[in-house]
């Protein structure tokens, strides 16, 4: 039995899916056992969402529709958590509050 | 043997020399592929460990970059090609370099500025592992050492443990460099412009960063005299500490406002807000570092400082790139950069970039007592154009329903045309005298050129006369005038500045106590 889930989310963060957001994105992806992939176009190429090297290579600037798909245990939870992170602009402001 | 130089950050250091220019060790190839792989794995692990230690001491923005480096190094996708090449017979250093260079080429080919700029991060990552591979034991200077060499990288400064003293002695270097500013704000003694002859690179040395000089292989008599001077300096500093928590006041009871200059948002971490009257100058060039920061990054940086200051004023200077502070993708190469497209000239020429900063400032303004000033203003037209851009961006943000506020807009007085004819700038909300640049332009002596350092004297009557005239004009018209150059924190210059009519100085955080102590000694 293998669960799968898929979603699309708009990147609103000013610099897009770049250095610091990518660190958070891949860290979150790695917390799930499901296989997670991202793409900037519906027909791929799909990149391993747990590899920051691959996620950075997706070169997703602000305004990109990011496609996320997952397969395996907790696939739905993984996709939902990642979509939520992107929608929260990667918590960049909350982080600021912590370090201030 | 004593070599004279220029003090860049006051203090005394006695300790072993550490050679900054020592050549890098070479990687020694191992017996077989298995050993090569183990060497690369070990080197990556070491590089990660080093970065993790730096993260501990770093603040939000710097930590974010370091964490990115760590995440990249931890990713098998980065090292995979290198391990594959080792499998087919290459030594670890060659394989790693080739793998990273191909990754770097991908970033360099990007059509997005932000992405292209990440190539520098990848090069940094590449070199960190190469250093670990060659088992370069000189990576860290021993605590208490005097770092001696041509010049020093900011990362080297950040990596060095200054808890047990030590200092920096440079043959080239500049008192206006990033490291000099870091050294002043952390209280690390530093001397630049030590030039010729080249001193020995081993043994003990005495660094006198009060007068500016280094003594190699000192005699017992020299050591004794040095320790006396160092102890007197420490006494003066200790005595000054008692002034730190009090508002500054002259012997005659005249109140003087003393604010601080900062370069990084994290600089405020080490300052008790109660000891100063605000931030007289927050530089923004360093935010621009190697890459152009986006609006959000800038907004967060400004907001952080404003929230730290509470009700006290925070004067942020719009980006003063150009001159000796190039920013890739922003500044232009010029044969005479100090007289070229720098400061407000560059911002007005690159309005796309300037508007981003303006929006970040307008949004941050609601979080505290913000004032904004423009660097390198030479004509009233430049001020009007910059102010008009603020009004335009404010209207645009308001139309989008974004919270914002228009801060008071002032100017730096550093181009002689402004100091000579301040009446053309009566519209400005305030003046801030940039004594470093004003002096270099009045005396025609570049501030980064050790050969003409003796001409770069703020106490020359010509410079002081201009400062007095600007202070008098401000009093007459009700325009606040402050001074934010290095002279403001120099105990030798403070009496002359107060006599010239100034009552508002902004100094490096490490000079706060000494500046207040020096003010208390003045009779005006």
Contacts between the chains, C-beta under 8 A, distances in Angstrom:
chain1	res1	chain2	res2	distance
A	13	B	296	7.4
A	14	B	294	4.4
A	14	B	295	5.9
A	14	B	296	4.3
A	14	B	297	7.8
A	15	B	114	5.7
A	15	B	294	5.0
A	15	B	296	7.3
A	15	B	297	7.7
A	16	B	114	7.7
A	18	B	114	5.9
A	18	B	115	7.4
A	18	B	118	7.5
A	19	B	64	7.3
A	19	B	65	7.1
A	19	B	68	4.3
A	19	B	118	6.6
A	19	B	121	7.2
A	20	B	64	4.5
A	20	B	65	7.9
A	20	B	67	7.5
A	20	B	68	6.2
A	22	B	68	7.4
A	22	B	71	7.6
A	23	B	64	7.7
A	23	B	67	5.5
A	23	B	68	5.4
A	23	B	71	4.7
A	26	B	71	6.6
A	26	B	75	7.9
A	27	B	71	7.5
A	48	B	77	7.3
A	51	B	75	5.3
A	51	B	76	7.5
A	51	B	77	4.3
A	52	B	68	7.8
A	52	B	71	4.6
A	52	B	72	5.8
A	52	B	75	5.1
A	52	B	77	8.0
A	53	B	72	6.4
A	53	B	75	4.7
A	53	B	77	3.9
A	53	B	78	4.8
A	53	B	103	7.4
A	54	B	77	5.6
A	56	B	72	8.0
A	56	B	118	7.3
A	57	B	106	7.0
A	59	B	110	6.5
A	59	B	112	6.9
A	59	B	115	5.9
A	61	B	112	6.1
A	61	B	114	7.6
A	92	B	296	6.3
A	92	B	300	7.3
A	93	B	300	7.1
A	95	B	60	6.8
A	96	B	60	6.6
A	96	B	300	4.6
A	96	B	303	7.2
A	96	B	304	6.5
A	99	B	59	6.2
A	99	B	60	3.5
A	99	B	63	7.7
A	99	B	304	7.7
A	100	B	60	7.9
A	100	B	304	4.9
A	100	B	307	6.0
A	100	B	308	7.3
